[in-house]
Amino acid sequence: MATRVVPGRSFTLRGVVAGLAVGTIICFSNMYFGLQTGWVSIMSMPASLMGFGIFRLLAPHLRFPFSPVENVLLQSVACGMAIMPLGCGFVGVIPALNYLLAQDEQGPIDLSTWQLIIWSLGLCYFGVVFAVPLRKQVIIRERLKFPSGFSTAVLISVLHGQGRQSTKDELDAAAKGGFASLVPRDEPLQPETVGRAATDQEHQQNAGDDVSDKGDWAANIKLLLLCFGGSGLYTLATYFFPILRNLPIFGSAAAHTWLWAFNPSFAYIGQGIIMGTETTLHMLLGAVVGWGILSPLAKSRGWAPGDVDDWEHGSKGWIIWISLAIMLADAIVSLAYVALRGIFASQRVTGIMSSLRQRVQEHGVSGLWKNPSHDYSPLLNNETEASQRRYGADEYAPVRDDDEEDAPPHQRIGPRMVTIGLLASIALCVLTIHFVFGNLVPLYATTIAVLMALVLSIMGVRALGETDLNPVSGISKLAQLFFAFIIPQTHKSSVLINLIAGAVSEAGALQAGDLMQDLKTGHLLGAAPKAQFWGQVIGASVGAVLSAFIYRVYTSVYTIPGDLFQVPTAYVWIFTARLVTGSGLPYRVKEWAIGAAVLFSVATITRTLAIGKRWRPLIPGGIAVAVGMYNVPSFTLARTVGGLFAWYWTRVARRTQTPLIILASGFILGEGFLSIVNLLLQGLNVPHL
């Protein structure tokens, strides 16, 4: 079977420039919401739609048409930029170092803008490079679905008039399809020897007007712009009327004393839509338990005597320890499941288990150590196949010809480039951290952190491919827990080292996981992996530098932590570091934290075993409950409204999800980007009304 090439240019300067423009908007948005609540999204579908809209408007002036594979490049560049505020630690670790690290912990550490840029560039590459060898395993061989990447591929396919799969079986088959499986069979595919000019010429002939549903894309763009503008106007209004951010819907006493207010932000409603009904209701449960039960209890019993809003002595700081215990329990159970499932899903392990089981059945227990030299049995018999089905190994078995299912050889990243890139990116990370922090962070600690990040990235990528959730928060906490064992508590920089190690692990897992979604999108649409790789590298480079400047601007204008930017994720980071390095806990936290950890360990195990069961959503998810605890209720209530609206839209009105995602994305991007205007007003000291 000849290797084929999908028509269109996979790498163009205009695609990169447009991707950087779209990525800038998302990067600003992610920094804004990350500093507020810790929430960050790569927004691959909105990026694809905005990029398509840009080139659709410019269609009369283009020398060659905007193709699906170029759309993939644009989206890869934009998403590479989008994750940098979180991937480089600007919403968690850096604020913790700047504002929360105590003097006896070698803090606070105020990094200059150039140091922030160097730090960012050191973290932004090794996860991207490590995604390349993982792609071969999880996309080509195992064919994991990567739901967000698949959904983005379907959207791009529909936008460019390549049809759509209508039934669930067709969608499931396409999600696990091979290279260019979403390109229609009647789409002329070129042999790999055909030159670029011939490819563009045929594409020009076949795609003179490559959008069959003009009304659909125009309506989606209009919806995105309307939601963007409406959310932006609301954001501008909140500057002049700050009360809009905290409406006392439960009364002034509940709002001022116990922080039970409502923030009718379009953006947080949009976040709730994207999170879904199940997650937002679990977050609401966390808010009720944390802020409605535990907070008043800790205050009334004198366990947290300070003001409720005080992180150090109030119940706000007391309940975050409970949420932290829940997150640690959920992370350990979830990652253990992913690791064990990967082991037991392999053919070799299932074959060995089957062989041992057969020996016991034929010879009794003594058969386990009996010499099998004269009693061979095939490892892959019917029983093994049944065992594979039990453990899910049939999804992973490499039964196909990988070369026939992958991109043409000249479009792939060669092993030599991967090896050089991985070694160079690891060395860059170690050296830049040493340059920024000097002897405060030993070289061996950074090296171990990077290597650990690569191992944990495998679990993160697999979890993302199967569930669409990247457990980066759990991965970073696991790294912090690990470093508590190898760095003595008496070390003067133990807390600082713990934070840096967690940041490195989170960066690697986040980049490798979320960028794998982009590679899945490109794989289904026939985009060149090499073009996507360089697009991601460019996006990560620009995003790292831009994120450093955005962070510096926000921290120069606003008080952090403050009313607008409470940086709850930074508190989670610093509290975790202090916990695992032996710092004391607030009064009565230990008993409640242990109880919560045990309870949610059982809940996580139950949810894991109940995948596919109708009653599974009734078991609360640990991460969602914990987020509801450490974020103030005003954000959670708005997200719950969004989650309930999503339920009404899909279950009651029975409408498609694409307009819903576009609506939510417009809300989020509008507030995130138009917050720049509020930033300027704040910098100019324009008075509030």
Secondary structure, DSSP 8 states (H G I E B T S, - for coil): ---EE-SS-S--HHHHHHHHHHHHHHHHHHHHHHHHHS-----HHHHHHHHHHHHHHTGGG-SS---HHHHHHHHHHHHHHHTHHHHTTTTTHHHIIIII--GGGT------HHHHHHHHHHHSSHHHHHHHHHHIIIIIIS----HHHHHHHHHHHHHTT-----SHHHHHHHHT--TTTTS-TTS--EETTS-HHHHHHHHHHHTTT--S-HHHHHHHHHHHHHHHHHHHHHHHHHHH-GGGGSB-TT-HHHHHHH---B---HHHHHHHHHH-HHHHHHHHHHHIIIIIIIHHHHHHTTSS-S-TT-TTTSHHHHHHHHHHHHHHHHHHHHHHHHHHHHHHTSHHHHHHHHHHHHHHHHH-GGGGSS-GGG----TTSHHHHHHHHHHTGGGT---S-HHHHS--GGGS--HHHHHHHHHHHHHHHHHHHHHHHGGGS-HHHHHHHHHHHHHHHHHHHHHHHHHS---HHHHHHHHHHHHHHHS-TTSTTHHHHHHHHHHHHHHHHHHHHHHHHHHHHHHHHT--HHHHHHHHHHHHHHHHHHHHHHHHHHHHHS-SSSSS---HHHHHHHHHHHHHTT----TTHHHHHHHHHHHHHHHHHHHHHTTT-TTGGGS--HHHHHHHHHS-HHHHHHHHHHHHHHHIIIIIS---HHHHHHHHHHHHHHHHHHHHHHHHHHHTT----
